[in-house]
Amino acid sequence: MTHRISLQPGGQSFPADADTTLLHAALDAGLMVPYGCRDGACGACKARVTQGSVDHGHAPFTTLPETEREAGMALMCCARAKTDLEMEVRDVRSIHDIPVRKLPCRVQSLDRLADDVMRLVLRLPPSENFSFLPGQYIDFLLPGGERRSFSVANTPNPDNQLELHVRLIPGGKFTPQVFTTMKPRDILRIEGPLGSFHLKDAPEPGVEHPLVLLAGGTGFAPLKAIIEDLIARGSQRDIALYWGARDRAGLYLHELASSWETALPGLRYIPVISDETAADWTGRRGLVHEAVMTDLPDLSHHQVYACGAPGMIEIAKKDFSERCQLPLTHFYADAFTFSADARN
């Protein structure tokens, strides 16, 4: 049976059958709703069902606890319609504004940034105009129908190049190849751009809220693209970039991030490592999101963009909203998941 899904406040609608997730049905209908990981880990596609009922599918309780389910919340990437639905979903765009495409690409270069982080630069065919928003990601299309997702770490450019930061996942199907057998001029296939993680318009017209950019590990990649776009546009916004890693080596582009304080006068860069025993570090230590709360105990007028492991995303969202008064509508996230069909 096919159900009609209505989205408010925009008034868009689309059909969804009982075997298709709400996210896939929306994308199939040409509607770009907020989403990220597509497997329930990041919570980016969380929306409120105001009329009708859904099957929550495999939605994890860590991302969608029972209290939120009882309040009508659902993860569009996991939920399926049981009836006609009306839902509250903001920031809905036409997918045709920036079309998702499958393309071949060539490995341009491989540059090891740390023992377990490789900068992989891809070159797309010169005849292709690949449009994307800074912060979005691409999928590598692997044999057997599997995919591996990586955020783009650069802004759109006339050279048609994509920069990715690939962390080695021991035992993974894709990343060990990047570190061992992959070489320049190899041909790969990608699909993109994907995801809705990008700098949003100001929630209130004419008001530019201070930004907190929170990165964990290679979650730095999409924030790098966003910052370089802000630099190119001559942004005057107040920006605090917090980058957390286990040790100094994990801050694999530390000097570049430090240089942004000069290139973008409104930006402050605060690196944080969690290893309390590291002797080669004199800066901040501890959990990176706790450093944010120490420096900014009142986030009620900020916007937060967080990218990293799901655990970091969830605790940051909870603590920022409960302890620092951050409106949940001002928290945007991209969780790097390591499931069988994710970023590895």
DRENLUM-965223 format. One line per field, with one value per residue: residue number from 1; residue in three letters; x, y, z of N, C-alpha, C in turn. Coordinates in steps of 0.02 Angstrom, whole numbers, always signed. Layout:
! DRENLUM-965223
num: (NUM; ...)
residuo: (ala; ...)
n.px: (X; ...)
n.py: (Y; ...)
n.pz: (Z; ...)
ca.px: (X; ...)
ca.py: (Y; ...)
ca.pz: (Z; ...)
c.px: (X; ...)
c.py: (Y; ...)
c.pz: (Z; ...)
! end
This chain:
! DRENLUM-965223
num: (1; 2; 3; 4; 5; 6; 7; 8; 9; 10; 11; 12; 13; 14; 15; 16; 17; 18; 19; 20; 21; 22; 23; 24; 25; 26; 27; 28; 29; 30; 31; 32; 33; 34; 35; 36; 37; 38; 39; 40; 41; 42; 43; 44; 45; 46; 47; 48; 49; 50; 51; 52; 53; 54; 55; 56; 57; 58; 59; 60; 61; 62; 63; 64; 65; 66; 67; 68; 69; 70; 71; 72; 73; 74; 75; 76; 77; 78; 79; 80; 81; 82; 83; 84; 85; 86; 87; 88; 89; 90; 91; 92; 93; 94; 95; 96; 97; 98; 99; 100; 101; 102; 103; 104; 105; 106; 107; 108; 109; 110; 111; 112; 113; 114; 115; 116; 117; 118; 119; 120; 121; 122; 123; 124; 125; 126; 127; 128; 129; 130; 131; 132; 133; 134; 135; 136; 137; 138; 139; 140; 141; 142; 143; 144; 145; 146; 147; 148; 149; 150; 151; 152; 153; 154; 155; 156; 157; 158; 159; 160; 161; 162; 163; 164; 165; 166; 167; 168; 169; 170; 171; 172; 173; 174; 175; 176; 177; 178; 179; 180; 181; 182; 183; 184; 185; 186; 187; 188; 189; 190; 191; 192; 193; 194; 195; 196; 197; 198; 199; 200; 201; 202; 203; 204; 205; 206; 207; 208; 209; 210; 211; 212; 213; 214; 215; 216; 217; 218; 219; 220; 221; 222; 223; 224; 225; 226; 227; 228; 229; 230; 231; 232; 233; 234; 235; 236; 237; 238; 239; 240; 241; 242; 243; 244; 245; 246; 247; 248; 249; 250; 251; 252; 253; 254; 255; 256; 257; 258; 259; 260; 261; 262; 263; 264; 265; 266; 267; 268; 269; 270; 271; 272; 273; 274; 275; 276; 277; 278; 279; 280; 281; 282; 283; 284; 285; 286; 287; 288; 289; 290; 291; 292; 293; 294; 295; 296; 297; 298; 299; 300; 301; 302; 303; 304; 305; 306; 307; 308; 309; 310; 311; 312; 313; 314; 315; 316; 317; 318; 319; 320; 321; 322; 323; 324; 325; 326; 327; 328; 329; 330; 331; 332; 333; 334; 335; 336; 337; 338; 339; 340; 341; 342; 343; 344)
residuo: (met; thr; his; arg; ile; ser; leu; gln; pro; gly; gly; gln; ser; phe; pro; ala; asp; ala; asp; thr; thr; leu; leu; his; ala; ala; leu; asp; ala; gly; leu; met; val; pro; tyr; gly; cys; arg; asp; gly; ala; cys; gly; ala; cys; lys; ala; arg; val; thr; gln; gly; ser; val; asp; his; gly; his; ala; pro; phe; thr; thr; leu; pro; glu; thr; glu; arg; glu; ala; gly; met; ala; leu; met; cys; cys; ala; arg; ala; lys; thr; asp; leu; glu; met; glu; val; arg; asp; val; arg; ser; ile; his; asp; ile; pro; val; arg; lys; leu; pro; cys; arg; val; gln; ser; leu; asp; arg; leu; ala; asp; asp; val; met; arg; leu; val; leu; arg; leu; pro; pro; ser; glu; asn; phe; ser; phe; leu; pro; gly; gln; tyr; ile; asp; phe; leu; leu; pro; gly; gly; glu; arg; arg; ser; phe; ser; val; ala; asn; thr; pro; asn; pro; asp; asn; gln; leu; glu; leu; his; val; arg; leu; ile; pro; gly; gly; lys; phe; thr; pro; gln; val; phe; thr; thr; met; lys; pro; arg; asp; ile; leu; arg; ile; glu; gly; pro; leu; gly; ser; phe; his; leu; lys; asp; ala; pro; glu; pro; gly; val; glu; his; pro; leu; val; leu; leu; ala; gly; gly; thr; gly; phe; ala; pro; leu; lys; ala; ile; ile; glu; asp; leu; ile; ala; arg; gly; ser; gln; arg; asp; ile; ala; leu; tyr; trp; gly; ala; arg; asp; arg; ala; gly; leu; tyr; leu; his; glu; leu; ala; ser; ser; trp; glu; thr; ala; leu; pro; gly; leu; arg; tyr; ile; pro; val; ile; ser; asp; glu; thr; ala; ala; asp; trp; thr; gly; arg; arg; gly; leu; val; his; glu; ala; val; met; thr; asp; leu; pro; asp; leu; ser; his; his; gln; val; tyr; ala; cys; gly; ala; pro; gly; met; ile; glu; ile; ala; lys; lys; asp; phe; ser; glu; arg; cys; gln; leu; pro; leu; thr; his; phe; tyr; ala; asp; ala; phe; thr; phe; ser; ala; asp; ala; arg; asn)
n.px: (+42; +24; +67; +29; +141; +156; +243; +281; +341; +335; +247; +270; +246; +246; +243; +249; +287; +252; +369; +477; +596; +562; +656; +719; +606; +574; +690; +682; +573; +625; +652; +757; +785; +843; +984; +1109; +1206; +1127; +1099; +1044; +1129; +1174; +1069; +1031; +920; +810; +640; +478; +329; +172; +46; -26; +58; +212; +328; +469; +577; +748; +795; +912; +909; +997; +1008; +876; +788; +666; +583; +581; +522; +395; +357; +333; +438; +543; +663; +700; +777; +763; +629; +468; +315; +159; +36; -49; +47; +85; +218; +343; +467; +604; +702; +695; +738; +743; +800; +851; +916; +1051; +1108; +1120; +1244; +1319; +1486; +1641; +1808; +1978; +2122; +2215; +2318; +2406; +2433; +2511; +2453; +2458; +2504; +2391; +2306; +2261; +2278; +2178; +2166; +2054; +2021; +1897; +1812; +1857; +1752; +1642; +1534; +1540; +1443; +1433; +1398; +1500; +1546; +1468; +1462; +1536; +1502; +1600; +1581; +1579; +1630; +1500; +1398; +1421; +1459; +1564; +1584; +1641; +1683; +1696; +1838; +1869; +1828; +1713; +1798; +1885; +1969; +1907; +1930; +1927; +1956; +1991; +1994; +2057; +2039; +2129; +2054; +2080; +2063; +1958; +1861; +1890; +1977; +2107; +2157; +2178; +2290; +2385; +2382; +2325; +2355; +2417; +2320; +2236; +2071; +1914; +1742; +1615; +1477; +1379; +1342; +1312; +1208; +1158; +1237; +1295; +1334; +1203; +1069; +1044; +948; +861; +814; +939; +1013; +1164; +1219; +1346; +1468; +1502; +1615; +1639; +1749; +1796; +1934; +1949; +1835; +1864; +1875; +1753; +1727; +1840; +1817; +1704; +1757; +1857; +1775; +1708; +1818; +1848; +1736; +1751; +1701; +1635; +1597; +1588; +1683; +1718; +1828; +1841; +1947; +1962; +2067; +2148; +2285; +2432; +2470; +2350; +2296; +2309; +2323; +2366; +2445; +2391; +2259; +2289; +2336; +2222; +2172; +2231; +2194; +2057; +1991; +1891; +1896; +1932; +2045; +2044; +2131; +2117; +2174; +2144; +2227; +2295; +2425; +2516; +2672; +2716; +2636; +2567; +2449; +2268; +2179; +2078; +1902; +1838; +1714; +1684; +1777; +1722; +1607; +1666; +1725; +1618; +1490; +1360; +1265; +1155; +1134; +1207; +1259; +1292; +1401; +1439; +1552; +1602; +1636; +1491; +1465; +1528; +1452; +1322; +1336; +1383; +1274; +1174; +1231; +1259; +1130; +1062; +1143; +1201; +1105; +1083; +982; +900; +871; +975; +1083; +1186; +1238; +1357; +1384; +1518; +1507; +1545; +1494; +1442; +1412; +1468; +1583; +1720)
n.py: (-60; +111; +263; +436; +563; +709; +860; +983; +1146; +1174; +1120; +1020; +860; +680; +511; +355; +187; +39; -33; +49; +163; +320; +418; +371; +369; +505; +557; +488; +551; +671; +762; +845; +810; +841; +741; +617; +497; +387; +269; +277; +322; +455; +546; +654; +655; +660; +685; +755; +666; +720; +680; +520; +357; +265; +133; +104; +29; -18; +82; +146; +144; +226; +338; +371; +379; +299; +394; +497; +432; +410; +541; +567; +576; +525; +432; +469; +393; +264; +239; +180; +211; +178; +226; +363; +512; +661; +771; +863; +943; +1034; +1143; +1088; +1047; +1051; +907; +920; +1039; +1023; +898; +722; +611; +473; +438; +409; +419; +475; +428; +556; +593; +530; +558; +539; +592; +563; +420; +341; +410; +460; +576; +581; +624; +652; +658; +716; +680; +798; +848; +847; +935; +945; +980; +1032; +1058; +1135; +1026; +916; +739; +598; +437; +292; +172; +6; -162; -286; -210; -138; +8; +146; +286; +455; +615; +767; +866; +989; +1142; +1171; +1172; +1233; +1137; +1017; +930; +821; +817; +700; +636; +496; +378; +241; +87; -53; -212; -172; -161; -70; +42; -14; -41; +86; +123; +30; -39; +50; +172; +320; +370; +261; +201; +240; +227; +341; +408; +551; +726; +690; +692; +814; +897; +1048; +1223; +1312; +1428; +1579; +1556; +1659; +1789; +1901; +1889; +1835; +1703; +1665; +1539; +1372; +1253; +1087; +958; +787; +687; +629; +695; +822; +847; +886; +1007; +1079; +1105; +1188; +1297; +1344; +1387; +1491; +1577; +1608; +1681; +1790; +1798; +1873; +1817; +1763; +1632; +1477; +1350; +1190; +1056; +890; +755; +595; +601; +705; +675; +646; +768; +806; +906; +1019; +1137; +1200; +1225; +1313; +1421; +1476; +1567; +1685; +1701; +1709; +1823; +1818; +1693; +1571; +1446; +1297; +1168; +1003; +868; +700; +613; +602; +579; +615; +676; +768; +878; +1034; +1097; +1108; +978; +829; +791; +846; +910; +949; +1048; +1147; +1177; +1227; +1345; +1410; +1425; +1465; +1431; +1477; +1568; +1523; +1429; +1259; +1151; +989; +855; +690; +540; +438; +427; +541; +640; +619; +638; +768; +839; +813; +865; +999; +1048; +1025; +1077; +1194; +1269; +1264; +1279; +1140; +1146; +1216; +1134; +1044; +897; +773; +610; +498; +341; +167; +49; -100; -45; +80; +212; +146)
n.pz: (+0; -39; +38; +76; +107; +195; +212; +329; +377; +240; +147; +54; -29; -45; -113; -22; -3; +96; +106; +91; +155; +234; +203; +84; +1; -4; -66; -187; -238; -274; -172; -63; +93; +262; +297; +340; +382; +344; +410; +535; +636; +650; +669; +594; +511; +590; +630; +668; +685; +657; +624; +598; +589; +611; +568; +658; +619; +611; +693; +805; +984; +1048; +967; +944; +1072; +1183; +1243; +1148; +1040; +1091; +1094; +963; +875; +737; +641; +481; +394; +437; +468; +414; +329; +404; +390; +305; +322; +415; +434; +525; +446; +413; +306; +175; +12; -169; -248; -371; -379; -349; -429; -392; -443; -534; -565; -654; -587; -570; -478; -417; -326; -182; -15; +134; +284; +417; +517; +506; +422; +264; +133; -2; -165; -293; -468; -572; -730; -856; -932; -852; -745; -587; -458; -287; -112; +10; +138; +108; +61; -29; -105; -128; -252; -238; -287; -292; -247; -131; -29; +15; +117; +112; +170; +77; +72; +20; -68; -208; -366; -512; -565; -550; -442; -300; -130; -6; +161; +222; +343; +406; +427; +510; +439; +362; +209; +110; +149; +182; +54; +4; +74; +37; -95; -186; -314; -401; -543; -544; -577; -511; -454; -412; -316; -296; -257; -81; +66; +191; +262; +277; +275; +341; +299; +395; +543; +582; +478; +425; +541; +598; +679; +800; +759; +807; +768; +775; +779; +770; +753; +588; +559; +540; +404; +323; +388; +360; +224; +235; +307; +220; +118; +183; +203; +69; +39; +116; +248; +396; +513; +684; +734; +808; +805; +858; +874; +905; +955; +984; +1008; +974; +842; +784; +752; +612; +517; +585; +576; +464; +509; +612; +537; +487; +576; +544; +411; +420; +511; +610; +665; +790; +837; +923; +976; +1044; +1141; +1194; +1261; +1412; +1450; +1354; +1312; +1222; +1208; +1247; +1251; +1262; +1349; +1363; +1338; +1184; +1167; +1294; +1314; +1235; +1311; +1427; +1381; +1321; +1402; +1381; +1250; +1187; +1083; +977; +831; +800; +718; +702; +681; +673; +768; +807; +947; +1002; +939; +991; +1131; +1135; +1078; +1173; +1294; +1257; +1233; +1354; +1454; +1409; +1348; +1209; +1068; +997; +864; +813; +803; +702; +620; +567; +572; +578; +533; +557; +499; +410; +290; +276; +319; +287)
ca.px: (+0; +61; +41; +47; +180; +153; +294; +267; +294; +344; +191; +288; +219; +274; +216; +295; +254; +269; +435; +528; +604; +539; +710; +725; +547; +580; +741; +655; +525; +661; +654; +816; +772; +905; +1006; +1181; +1236; +1078; +1089; +1016; +1178; +1189; +1011; +1019; +855; +758; +584; +420; +267; +117; -14; -11; +103; +268; +368; +535; +628; +807; +819; +943; +884; +1046; +993; +805; +765; +595; +547; +571; +473; +329; +341; +318; +497; +562; +721; +674; +816; +745; +557; +424; +247; +105; -24; -32; +83; +105; +280; +378; +533; +627; +760; +683; +755; +736; +862; +874; +959; +1118; +1092; +1164; +1266; +1370; +1538; +1708; +1858; +2046; +2163; +2264; +2376; +2399; +2480; +2500; +2453; +2475; +2513; +2327; +2264; +2286; +2242; +2165; +2139; +2024; +2006; +1838; +1821; +1854; +1689; +1589; +1528; +1517; +1424; +1419; +1403; +1552; +1520; +1436; +1507; +1526; +1508; +1634; +1540; +1624; +1601; +1451; +1348; +1438; +1478; +1602; +1569; +1693; +1668; +1740; +1875; +1885; +1771; +1711; +1854; +1884; +2008; +1866; +1964; +1897; +2003; +1962; +2039; +2039; +2070; +2138; +2014; +2108; +2013; +1906; +1862; +1912; +2032; +2174; +2179; +2203; +2355; +2433; +2386; +2300; +2408; +2392; +2292; +2185; +2003; +1863; +1676; +1586; +1410; +1373; +1356; +1263; +1203; +1133; +1282; +1325; +1316; +1133; +1051; +1031; +880; +822; +841; +979; +1049; +1215; +1238; +1415; +1473; +1548; +1630; +1665; +1774; +1831; +1973; +1940; +1777; +1892; +1873; +1700; +1733; +1892; +1785; +1661; +1799; +1888; +1723; +1699; +1875; +1840; +1681; +1768; +1654; +1651; +1564; +1625; +1688; +1763; +1841; +1869; +1966; +1984; +2100; +2176; +2353; +2453; +2471; +2282; +2283; +2355; +2333; +2365; +2473; +2342; +2205; +2315; +2343; +2156; +2160; +2253; +2155; +1987; +2002; +1841; +1902; +1978; +2058; +2058; +2143; +2111; +2188; +2116; +2279; +2320; +2495; +2558; +2723; +2733; +2578; +2559; +2385; +2210; +2171; +2013; +1853; +1835; +1650; +1688; +1815; +1674; +1564; +1706; +1736; +1555; +1437; +1294; +1263; +1086; +1131; +1255; +1246; +1345; +1410; +1481; +1567; +1647; +1606; +1423; +1465; +1543; +1396; +1265; +1348; +1387; +1207; +1140; +1260; +1251; +1061; +1040; +1186; +1223; +1046; +1084; +921; +915; +866; +1038; +1135; +1190; +1289; +1373; +1417; +1557; +1492; +1590; +1455; +1460; +1398; +1482; +1647; +1781)
ca.py: (+0; +174; +315; +504; +595; +782; +893; +1052; +1198; +1191; +1097; +969; +794; +627; +445; +307; +122; +10; -65; +99; +211; +388; +455; +350; +390; +577; +567; +463; +601; +732; +808; +839; +822; +834; +673; +609; +431; +342; +206; +289; +339; +526; +584; +714; +652; +655; +729; +742; +644; +754; +641; +455; +314; +236; +78; +134; -13; -33; +144; +130; +182; +277; +398; +387; +346; +285; +456; +534; +395; +424; +611; +572; +583; +467; +439; +457; +342; +199; +232; +167; +234; +129; +262; +429; +548; +731; +775; +928; +936; +1099; +1144; +1042; +1077; +1006; +870; +939; +1098; +995; +828; +666; +577; +421; +459; +382; +468; +449; +447; +607; +588; +500; +593; +516; +648; +532; +348; +310; +457; +474; +624; +552; +675; +623; +704; +696; +695; +871; +866; +844; +991; +913; +1031; +1008; +1108; +1118; +987; +856; +682; +554; +365; +250; +115; -52; -224; -318; -162; -104; +78; +176; +358; +500; +686; +805; +912; +1050; +1176; +1160; +1205; +1223; +1078; +957; +885; +808; +797; +659; +616; +426; +346; +169; +44; -120; -263; -144; -184; -18; +85; -44; -34; +154; +128; -21; -54; +105; +213; +371; +352; +210; +223; +222; +254; +374; +438; +609; +734; +662; +721; +883; +932; +1106; +1283; +1330; +1499; +1600; +1540; +1720; +1831; +1958; +1875; +1784; +1677; +1638; +1469; +1325; +1197; +1036; +902; +732; +649; +649; +739; +886; +855; +930; +1073; +1112; +1131; +1243; +1354; +1371; +1424; +1554; +1619; +1632; +1730; +1847; +1799; +1910; +1784; +1739; +1560; +1440; +1282; +1143; +993; +842; +694; +558; +625; +759; +651; +647; +835; +794; +969; +1069; +1201; +1231; +1251; +1372; +1477; +1505; +1624; +1744; +1706; +1724; +1856; +1802; +1623; +1547; +1374; +1267; +1097; +968; +797; +663; +575; +643; +563; +636; +723; +816; +923; +1082; +1130; +1084; +906; +806; +781; +908; +945; +980; +1110; +1196; +1198; +1268; +1411; +1439; +1394; +1485; +1423; +1491; +1608; +1495; +1371; +1210; +1101; +938; +800; +642; +476; +446; +439; +612; +680; +612; +668; +840; +863; +809; +912; +1068; +1069; +1022; +1115; +1257; +1302; +1266; +1253; +1081; +1164; +1248; +1083; +1008; +846; +719; +558; +451; +274; +114; -12; -138; -7; +149; +243; +108)
ca.pz: (+0; -43; +82; +58; +160; +189; +252; +351; +354; +170; +108; +4; -16; -88; -96; +9; +10; +162; +105; +76; +210; +217; +171; +15; -36; -16; -117; -251; -262; -291; -116; -21; +164; +299; +312; +342; +376; +313; +447; +601; +687; +659; +691; +553; +477; +641; +616; +710; +652; +690; +610; +570; +628; +573; +594; +667; +590; +652; +724; +870; +1041; +1066; +928; +951; +1133; +1189; +1258; +1086; +1000; +1119; +1078; +892; +833; +696; +597; +414; +359; +463; +476; +357; +344; +414; +369; +280; +374; +412; +472; +528; +418; +388; +260; +119; -53; -227; -262; -438; -373; -355; -442; -371; -505; -531; -611; -644; -567; -571; -421; -435; -282; -115; +29; +202; +331; +481; +507; +489; +384; +196; +91; -67; -211; -353; -523; -611; -801; -869; -963; -802; -698; -525; -409; -220; -60; +58; +194; +85; +53; -87; -95; -176; -272; -237; -314; -249; -226; -69; -34; +70; +114; +136; +161; +34; +115; -16; -100; -280; -398; -585; -583; -542; -395; -236; -79; +46; +215; +232; +401; +398; +470; +502; +422; +319; +140; +63; +169; +175; -15; -4; +106; +14; -167; -229; -341; -447; -608; -537; -592; -462; -469; -354; -321; -253; -185; -37; +133; +199; +308; +247; +312; +329; +304; +463; +564; +579; +425; +446; +603; +589; +744; +805; +741; +839; +725; +820; +740; +802; +705; +518; +554; +520; +331; +296; +417; +320; +164; +255; +326; +159; +83; +219; +187; +0; +37; +159; +303; +457; +569; +742; +725; +852; +780; +907; +842; +955; +932; +1040; +1021; +930; +774; +759; +725; +556; +480; +639; +554; +420; +550; +647; +490; +473; +622; +507; +349; +438; +575; +660; +685; +842; +831; +989; +971; +1108; +1137; +1251; +1296; +1468; +1464; +1299; +1335; +1168; +1200; +1301; +1242; +1298; +1354; +1384; +1284; +1146; +1176; +1360; +1305; +1210; +1367; +1473; +1351; +1299; +1442; +1355; +1177; +1166; +1023; +931; +789; +808; +666; +732; +636; +704; +786; +834; +1019; +1014; +915; +1036; +1197; +1124; +1069; +1238; +1342; +1234; +1240; +1424; +1500; +1380; +1319; +1136; +1036; +957; +793; +795; +805; +639; +632; +520; +611; +538; +558; +532; +491; +351; +230; +294; +302; +300)
c.px: (+44; +26; +66; +80; +180; +204; +275; +330; +295; +287; +208; +254; +249; +242; +270; +258; +282; +338; +492; +534; +580; +593; +716; +666; +550; +632; +718; +606; +558; +664; +716; +797; +838; +922; +1082; +1201; +1192; +1071; +1068; +1065; +1184; +1130; +994; +949; +797; +704; +525; +360; +209; +50; +6; +38; +154; +293; +439; +591; +686; +835; +848; +915; +934; +1033; +921; +778; +689; +555; +533; +522; +403; +307; +329; +378; +512; +625; +698; +713; +799; +669; +522; +353; +200; +38; -2; -1; +84; +164; +307; +450; +553; +686; +753; +697; +739; +802; +892; +916; +1032; +1109; +1144; +1180; +1316; +1421; +1601; +1754; +1926; +2083; +2217; +2327; +2356; +2453; +2465; +2507; +2470; +2482; +2448; +2280; +2298; +2243; +2238; +2133; +2117; +2015; +1948; +1850; +1813; +1788; +1631; +1592; +1498; +1505; +1412; +1425; +1458; +1521; +1487; +1487; +1491; +1529; +1553; +1589; +1586; +1590; +1552; +1398; +1363; +1462; +1522; +1599; +1625; +1673; +1719; +1772; +1895; +1822; +1770; +1766; +1854; +1925; +1970; +1900; +1924; +1950; +1966; +2015; +2017; +2077; +2072; +2096; +2041; +2053; +1958; +1913; +1893; +1975; +2100; +2201; +2209; +2274; +2407; +2437; +2363; +2358; +2379; +2374; +2244; +2116; +1955; +1796; +1646; +1513; +1408; +1348; +1298; +1263; +1181; +1176; +1318; +1301; +1247; +1124; +1037; +959; +833; +853; +880; +1020; +1100; +1240; +1312; +1415; +1521; +1554; +1668; +1685; +1807; +1867; +1965; +1874; +1798; +1880; +1817; +1703; +1788; +1861; +1742; +1702; +1831; +1838; +1710; +1756; +1868; +1787; +1694; +1721; +1680; +1622; +1613; +1624; +1738; +1768; +1875; +1883; +1995; +2015; +2129; +2245; +2371; +2452; +2401; +2260; +2326; +2365; +2331; +2391; +2425; +2285; +2227; +2319; +2276; +2140; +2182; +2210; +2083; +1987; +1951; +1846; +1952; +1984; +2080; +2068; +2142; +2129; +2164; +2167; +2310; +2395; +2542; +2607; +2738; +2678; +2572; +2492; +2330; +2206; +2100; +1967; +1840; +1769; +1648; +1728; +1768; +1632; +1602; +1712; +1671; +1498; +1367; +1297; +1195; +1081; +1181; +1223; +1305; +1343; +1461; +1491; +1619; +1611; +1537; +1421; +1480; +1484; +1339; +1277; +1354; +1317; +1169; +1165; +1250; +1179; +1040; +1079; +1206; +1168; +1049; +1017; +938; +911; +929; +1097; +1132; +1248; +1297; +1413; +1453; +1547; +1537; +1552; +1476; +1450; +1413; +1553; +1706; +1805)
c.py: (+62; +227; +384; +537; +670; +813; +965; +1081; +1211; +1169; +1047; +903; +744; +560; +401; +242; +93; -21; -16; +147; +280; +428; +436; +372; +465; +591; +544; +513; +668; +783; +794; +859; +814; +760; +670; +538; +379; +275; +217; +313; +413; +568; +644; +715; +646; +707; +708; +722; +675; +719; +576; +416; +282; +173; +104; +91; -25; +30; +129; +174; +234; +343; +420; +350; +340; +349; +496; +498; +409; +496; +621; +580; +519; +484; +421; +403; +272; +187; +219; +186; +175; +159; +323; +468; +623; +738; +847; +916; +1003; +1090; +1092; +1078; +1027; +973; +890; +1003; +1078; +920; +779; +625; +522; +435; +418; +437; +434; +471; +495; +601; +556; +530; +573; +575; +626; +457; +315; +356; +472; +528; +595; +606; +640; +677; +675; +711; +770; +893; +870; +905; +964; +966; +998; +1067; +1087; +1085; +922; +800; +645; +482; +336; +190; +55; -112; -255; -271; -127; -33; +96; +251; +399; +572; +719; +860; +976; +1081; +1159; +1201; +1189; +1163; +1012; +906; +880; +784; +759; +643; +546; +399; +271; +132; -27; -171; -237; -168; -134; +18; +51; -40; +35; +159; +79; -25; +2; +148; +266; +341; +293; +240; +196; +250; +283; +393; +496; +669; +708; +698; +793; +922; +987; +1167; +1306; +1406; +1516; +1584; +1601; +1766; +1890; +1947; +1820; +1762; +1657; +1563; +1432; +1266; +1146; +974; +851; +693; +675; +684; +810; +900; +900; +1000; +1112; +1142; +1192; +1305; +1385; +1409; +1491; +1603; +1650; +1686; +1790; +1854; +1839; +1877; +1766; +1663; +1531; +1369; +1242; +1077; +947; +781; +659; +584; +678; +737; +652; +715; +843; +855; +1028; +1137; +1237; +1262; +1314; +1432; +1511; +1564; +1689; +1755; +1726; +1756; +1839; +1732; +1613; +1472; +1347; +1192; +1065; +895; +763; +623; +618; +631; +587; +690; +777; +867; +968; +1118; +1098; +1008; +890; +793; +847; +945; +977; +1044; +1165; +1222; +1240; +1339; +1448; +1408; +1411; +1483; +1441; +1531; +1584; +1444; +1324; +1162; +1051; +880; +754; +577; +487; +459; +511; +656; +678; +647; +744; +870; +865; +862; +985; +1092; +1073; +1068; +1184; +1293; +1309; +1240; +1194; +1096; +1199; +1199; +1042; +959; +800; +668; +510; +381; +223; +48; -46; -98; +66; +169; +199; +74)
c.pz: (+0; +0; +58; +118; +147; +237; +267; +383; +279; +125; +54; +22; -65; -68; -65; +20; +74; +164; +95; +134; +186; +183; +98; -27; -52; -71; -186; -282; -279; -235; -73; +50; +201; +311; +312; +328; +342; +350; +519; +653; +701; +683; +649; +523; +527; +628; +659; +666; +690; +678; +578; +613; +582; +607; +598; +639; +637; +686; +793; +926; +1065; +1029; +936; +1013; +1137; +1203; +1195; +1040; +1025; +1104; +1003; +847; +795; +657; +526; +376; +382; +461; +410; +377; +352; +393; +330; +338; +360; +459; +471; +504; +387; +341; +206; +53; -109; -240; -329; -436; -381; -366; -416; -433; -489; -586; -601; -620; -567; -508; -444; -392; -216; -71; +100; +250; +402; +468; +483; +451; +317; +163; +20; -111; -275; -405; -563; -685; -815; -900; -914; -757; -634; -472; -341; -172; -11; +120; +172; +75; -12; -64; -148; -190; -282; -268; -264; -223; -160; -82; +26; +62; +144; +121; +115; +76; +79; -44; -174; -315; -472; -608; -575; -496; -330; -188; -24; +98; +238; +292; +391; +450; +462; +490; +378; +248; +92; +86; +167; +104; -27; +21; +78; -62; -213; -252; -388; -515; -603; -549; -539; -486; -405; -369; -273; -292; -143; +30; +133; +249; +269; +285; +292; +329; +377; +482; +564; +526; +453; +509; +590; +658; +743; +791; +787; +791; +766; +779; +786; +749; +635; +506; +538; +445; +307; +326; +383; +257; +180; +271; +264; +117; +117; +207; +118; -4; +82; +218; +363; +519; +624; +741; +775; +826; +835; +872; +895; +923; +993; +1058; +969; +857; +743; +733; +663; +511; +529; +615; +507; +460; +588; +601; +476; +519; +590; +445; +362; +507; +629; +688; +741; +835; +899; +979; +1040; +1097; +1201; +1290; +1350; +1480; +1409; +1321; +1284; +1157; +1260; +1298; +1283; +1295; +1377; +1325; +1250; +1159; +1245; +1358; +1280; +1269; +1417; +1447; +1337; +1339; +1420; +1279; +1148; +1102; +970; +884; +794; +749; +692; +684; +668; +719; +817; +909; +1037; +995; +966; +1102; +1190; +1117; +1135; +1286; +1321; +1245; +1314; +1470; +1474; +1342; +1243; +1109; +992; +882; +768; +797; +741; +644; +572; +559; +564; +567; +524; +530; +427; +287; +241; +276; +323; +236)
! end
